Structures are given as structure tokens and as C-alpha cells.
Amino acid sequence: MSQAKFDELRTRLAEIADLVKTASLLGWDQHVMMPPRGAQIRAEQLATVGRIAHQKFTSAEVGNLIDELRDWGEQQEYDSLEASLVRVAARDWEKASKVPAELRAEMSRSAALANPVWVEARKNNDFKSFLPVLRKNLDLRKRYIDCFEIDDEPYDIVLDDYERDMKTKSVRRIFDYLKEHQAPLVKEVAARGQNEPHDHVFPLEQQKIFELEVVRAFGFTDDAWRLDPTVHPFASGTGIEDIRITTRYFDDHLGGLFGTMHEFGHGLYEHQIDPALERTPLARGVSLGLHESQSRMWENLVGRSLPFWRRFFPRLQELYPDTLAGYDVDRWYREVNMVEPSLIRVEADEATYNLHIILRFELEQAMLGDEFPLEQLPDEWNSRMWEYLGISVPDDTVGVLQDVHWSGGSVGYFPTYALGNLISAQLWERIVADVPDLYDGFEQGEFAPLRDWLREHLHHHGRKFTPGETLERVVGTSEIDPAPYVRYLREKLASIYGIAAPS
Amino acid sequence: MSQAKFDELRTRLAEIADLVKTASLLGWDQHVMMPPRGAQIRAEQLATVGRIAHQKFTSAEVGNLIDELRDWGEQQEYDSLEASLVRVAARDWEKASKVPAELRAEMSRSAALANPVWVEARKNNDFKSFLPVLRKNLDLRKRYIDCFEIDDEPYDIVLDDYERDMKTKSVRRIFDYLKEHQAPLVKEVAARGQNEPHDHVFPLEQQKIFELEVVRAFGFTDDAWRLDPTVHPFASGTGIEDIRITTRYFDDHLGGLFGTMHEFGHGLYEHQIDPALERTPLARGVSLGLHESQSRMWENLVGRSLPFWRRFFPRLQELYPDTLAGYDVDRWYREVNMVEPSLIRVEADEATYNLHIILRFELEQAMLGDEFPLEQLPDEWNSRMWEYLGISVPDDTVGVLQDVHWSGGSVGYFPTYALGNLISAQLWERIVADVPDLYDGFEQGEFAPLRDWLREHLHHHGRKFTPGETLERVVGTSEIDPAPYVRYLREKLASIYGIAAPS
């Protein structure tokens, strides 16, 4: 009886999962393939598919099935598909059913319409043209928050969408720790005055060859992955066997390469989920913070490590003999780890990155709280860039317009980037302990041990457990701890810049 | 009251139109972008979206709205959006509601799963591996036919899906005319013995440049169209402003170029539909035959015309100076109009093409009627190729496995290709009468007059009228008349091969 009800729930959730992945293709295509004049109708299609998925999920039928299965689910093994599916669906249902389908659809339509406006505004350094759609997105986000009961701070509501159970005040505490312990690192490095200006040329054709060689060594395969250029890189896909990462190229630095490694990390998480979870709401990463821990891990802990470059630097030098004349791997390693406050978040180094996030975290709370007129946002942005990073912002294209998120209505998303950095270091301490010859493998171009460790301990489970439960399983505590990240940073910067090593 | 009901109907149909176009993106992506291992989950997604669209359309709510609006609709201007929408929706509803949603979903899932099997089978000349999925598709198609009352022949049911109101016996009568009047042309040409063998090399890079120049002259614009390579070319898109055509390339002939012009014709039809019809079931071509009349028109009546090549041959020769050394435009014109029985339908010349269709038309009826064991299909194919075209088929890759249609479950589709050829000539006689300097324009690279004529007389209306009504509006008769096509062919071949001119 309960098994039959579970099967019915599963069938209904499978249909919804198909719609969610279909929406994900509509979104991928919109950003990667769609001719620009398709934007209007695409907004309708995204809204419709999102609305139907939402209506189907929040239907009384699904709600009743979940209610009827709650006790049965609790009697199943906690780790089992059955128990996990009922548990997670129940929690999702409770949240989703609080939001009217029409509001969801309007949020999705508004986001789709805002995207091309943002693309143009960014291109033309024209914040004014972006303002109305930003305002609309924010108003919708406030209406969204109003659907919920606020225990503590309104920002908790949006944060929880991306990082379940995370509270604004916890993030603030973590960020305060970073202000105290990470920000000084940047000053210590600056005091060494060792950064050499460099003026490189990296023609794109070789970049494309090189980054494919790198991600293929990492685990990208042509039969289950795609890599395409786009304006603002992201990872997406339609299933465990169809993973799509995107990138962009610059001809004066290799930021695109690190971006590609970053998106690979996201893609691998989705690709290594237990296939038994496909077509269920469990078939995705547990939270954005944990997702970001994977992208930052491949980008930074792997892609900016000395062992990685011992393997790949000779090849890079072969592709760019002139640009990299006079370089050895150590000099290159120092360069890709150069700490220097800069304008663009996605190009920021490991030591300054979190400061970009803290700025956005504070601005988002201020915008939701109407703490200043929205016209003033560029000024607020620019003054904080000066305060936190000592940087003067020349125009909005490289300032407040640089990120796609607000155009997509995503508020509460940014903090997960910094949390991901912190989690990546927490995980890394465990991985290095479990796989002692990890770095030797990197030097041989061997990344399977890392991939396998991640699959077994993290990816495989998909979204069966909460972020806290997941973290507890992997590192023994459910709390995000900023100390390992700061430790990792100080150690690296000690070796490169000669600042004081961790005590 | 009725207006409110109409608005509700329209909202519901808009949601369904969004789903239909979303399915169209899932399909385009499947054939053009998807990594191969995505096939399994894509089949589920296509089935789900198709099923939901079908369920929503065949719902009692939509049925009731249509019933309540029928009289009101008939009081509106026949050409109006209101009258047309109610009329077309009523007819679609009647057909669609006869087919269970689960059967629809199974057909769509089965087609999606069969596609990669067909791709492999074709690649490996392995009909046996294709047989089980073909059988499954055919069984589902028979179950589909069983959902309807058969007045005359079972094949009428599938034919009607692609060419509304068309009857098998009418097609047979038209095809008999072609056997009598078109087939002899091929023999007359063969008797002249003028074909020279040629062995060309057309490196792909220049083809890509040239075909873009051609379709851009025709009306392709980067802001609303895409052109991508695929295995079996088709036209698709997600809306009037997002048109996607696909092509493939060969390095020993320019078949890909003509294929691209063909798909352009399909794309232009969808692109020139009245924007007021967007997000309604009227926002597409009226039937496959009329659609094919557009693709064949741009491929053949434009793309294989002497005035077209007077404009474009110099450029082609510039791109291929070695390959086309010693050619002038007249020799090239004769070559692209060379009549010679050949293996591949999509590469067949204008004089033999319809014979490929007659073969498929007969085989489809035989397969639905179980007239031979399906294992025998390659033999049946090969013996008819010999009978109709005098050609011996060396393997199934270039024989029974050449076309995508049966892998997609499309039966009853092929005849519309031949009907399209015939309609294109019917339309052309009218266009040439209305636009006397049409050919002079082609020589100047001017295709707007043709585009505009087609928009005004055909494309603009979308699916407001039946194929018969549409044809009657444009050429004064609702009947497909094969005579203009045979006349056109005989005239062209008289000028090229010196066979007897039309009397």
C-alpha cells in the first residue's frame, strides 16, 4: 500500500524533474545558443515550464501523498532513496506551497526579460537602463519573502533557498572572522611589494586547445559533456549524463581557463550523482555552498596548485613559447597565485575573492531593506569597493553591472560562493589525509583518485542529506569553519610572498 | 462573456504553445547539441513535455471552452484570429482527444530512443539493429490509427496528421499522374546520353562561407536565425523570432548548400507568420505539403534557377577557382540540374525526386498492412529502387536506412514532400505572373519581392485555413495539381537536354 503510494509519488516527482531539467535546457540555450530576438518568447516558455512544474509539485495530490508517506518514510533506512525522497520532498513541498504559482511565473518571466537588458547595459556601461528591471526583480523577491514567516531576518528566507538552514547571522559571523583573519593577509602581501606587472598575450585558439586538454585530464568526456562560450559562464545540463559547462575567453590573461576548471567542478558534482537518483529531486548538489566548494576546489586547490602546474606548465609553454619565454613553473605558479585587489569578482584571486562577496552580501540586505534609493546602487558599490579592496571603480560595466545574478533575480546567492571557498578547504584537509599521494598523482596527470574520493564521499549522495548532515558525514562537523581556508591561504602565501606562516 | 471565455481559451492555448515550442527545443538540441549519453533522459523529457501538452489540450476544460465558443466563433469574421483559433482548436481537439495521453507519450519516448539506434545502424550499415525499434514505432503507429474511425484506408489517418483532409486515394491518383508524365522525362533525358561524369572537390570551409552568403541574401539574419550542422538536416525553432535551420556538408558535391536553401524555405515560412499568432496553435505552417512547397521553392525554383546562378556563380568560382576552372555559369547551371537516378532522396534531382517518394508511400502502406515480414524491408526497398529508378542499392546505409523519419515514428510524412514539389510549381506560376521582374531581381541578388509575396499570400496566415482553403486563396483551386510541376520540369529539361518542350 505505502509502496504503491511511494511509486506514485516517485512518478509524479519524475515528471516534475523532467520539467525542471527542461527549464534548465531552456536556460542554457538562452545564454549559449538562442538568437537575441528569441528573448521575448523564451521568457514566456521559461515562465510556463516553471509554473507547471511548480503547480504540479505544490498540488494537493503531491501534498497528500507526502503526508501519507511521512511515517512510512521515517521507518525506512535514513540513507535509503525512499526515506530521503519523502524527507526532502516534504521539506521542499512545505516551502514551495507557500509561494503562489503566478508569483513564481512572474519571477521567472521577469528574470528572462531582464537578462538581455543586463547584457546590453553591461556592454554600454548603462546602469540606468538596467535599473527598471532590477527594481522589478527586487520587488518580486520582496513579495517572495513576504510569503514566508520571518523568524529573524528577511534575508534568511532567500539565503535558505540556496543554502538550506543557513542563517544570515551565521554568515555574518563567518564573514566577520574573514574580515579579521583573511583581510589582513591581503595587506601583508601588499606590504611585501613583490607583484610584478605583466602584459601577456594569450591568443584564443591555443587557450581552447589547452583548456580542453585540462578538463579532459580532469574527467570531461565528449560523450557526456559540452563546453561552449557564453557571456557569463555557468554549469548546467539536462541530466547526469548530459553536463554542460560554459566559459569565456580573454586574450590578455588565462581567467577563462580557471573559469572552465571552476565550471568543471560544478559539472562533475552533477555527473557523479548516483544514477539511481536520476529523475528525482535528489539528483542535484545538496546546496550552492557545497556546489561551490567543488568548483573552487578544481579551480583553486587543484588548478592553482604547484603539482598541477608541474604537469601542465610545459604544455602551456609549448603553446605559448613567446608569451612564456623566460618562465619556469615556479614563476608561473607565483603568477597564477598573485594576490592583488581587482575589480572583477570572477577574476579575483583566492585572497581577495571573499571580500567581493562580503560587499555583495551587505548590498543585498540593504537593497531588500530599502536602505538607499536604488539609483544610488552604483555609488554604494563603488564606495564599498574602495573601503574593502582599496579599488576605485572606473565604470559600472566592471562595477555593479559585472554579475549576472541580479538580472536573474538571484538574491541571497552570492554568500554561497564564499561559503564554498571555506568548505573546499575543510574538505581538502580531509582528502589530503585520506589520499596521501594526491599531489604526486596531479604531477602525473592523475585526477581519478580525487574524482573517486569526491564521488564516494559527496557527489554520490546528491541531495539526500541537508548541507549540515552532508558536511558532518564528510568532515565530522555540520558547521562551516573558516579556519582551514585561512590556514590554507596563509600557508600558500607564506611560500610565495614570504609572509608569516600559520602558527 | 464569450470574449472572457475566448481569453481563457487563448491563455490555455498559449501555455500549450509554450510547451510545444519547448519540446521543439528539446528536439533541436537532441539532434544538434546533446552529448550522446544524454539520449535516455532526453527521451523521458520529450515524453513528459509532450504528454503534459497533450493532457492540457485534451482536458475537459479546453473541450468545454471550445464547445461554448463554437457559435460565437462562427459569428466572427472568418479570417479573424478569433474565428480561426476556435475553428482550428476545435478540429485539433477532436483529433487529439481520441488519442490517450499515454500512447502519445510512448510514441514520443519510443521515437527519442530509436533515434540514436538509427544513427548507429545507419553508420554501421546494420539494419538488424534498427529493426526492433522500427517495429516498436510501427506498432505504436498502428495503435494510433486504431484510435480513429477509418472511412476508407488506414493510411488516411496518418496522412491527415501531416496534410489535413488529404486522402490516400487522392495521393495515389496524383502519383499515378506522375508515373505517367514525370517518369518518362527521366527516360527521355537518359536517352540523350549527355551527362558527363565529374569528380569535384569542394573543401568545407568555403561552403560554409558561401551558404551563409546565400541564405543572408535570401533573408537569414543573425539576430533571429541559427544555422548548425547535424546528421539529418531539418528546420526548427522556438518562435517566430527564433528560427533554427540545420545542414550537413559533403566535400565532393554541394548537396549541403541546396539542403541549406531548402531548410531556409521552411524557416522563412515560420519566420513570416503574423506575430499576432505567436503562442497560438495558428503560429505554424498550414501543412507539411505547403511547408515543403516553400523549402522546395527556395531550393529548386530559386536555387537551381539560371538567374540565381548568374548572381552567385562568380562568387562560387572565386571560392573554388581550381574546382570550377573551365566552367561558365551555363555549364554550372546544367550541372546543378543534371538528371540522373541516384540512391539518396535528399540528393535526388527534381526529375527523379518524386519517384523516391512514391516508393516510400507504397512501402509505408505495405508496412502498416503487414504485407511482408519487416525483416524483408531492405529487399522490398531495393527491388523497388531497381523497378522505379533502375538503381541497384549497394548497402542499407544508402538504402532503407537513409532517412530519419521512421526512426522518429513518422509514417505518412513522405508523400507531403512530393505534394510540396507540386504545390511549389502551382504557386510559382502565380508568383511569376504577379511579379514579372522576379528573375531580374534574382540576378541583382534581390529576393525581397519573393519573400514579400510569400509573406502576404501564404506565410502571414499561419494555420488559419485548411490546406485546401489556403491553396484556393492563393491559386484559385483547392486541389493539388501535378500539371504545373511536370510543365516546369519539361520546360527546364527541354532547355538543358533538348527533350521535347511542353506543348
Interface residues (C-beta under 8 A of the other chain):
Chain A: A14 E15 D18 L19 K21 T22 L25 L26 D29 M33 M34 P35 P36 R37 G38 Q40 I41 R42 E44 Q45 A47 T48 V49 I52 D222 D223 A224 W225 R226 T238 G239 I240 E241 D242 I243 E278 R279
Chain B: A14 E15 D18 L19 K21 T22 L25 L26 D29 M33 M34 P35 P36 R37 G38 Q40 I41 R42 E44 Q45 A47 T48 V49 I52 D222 D223 A224 W225 R226 T238 G239 I240 E241 D242 I243 E278 R279
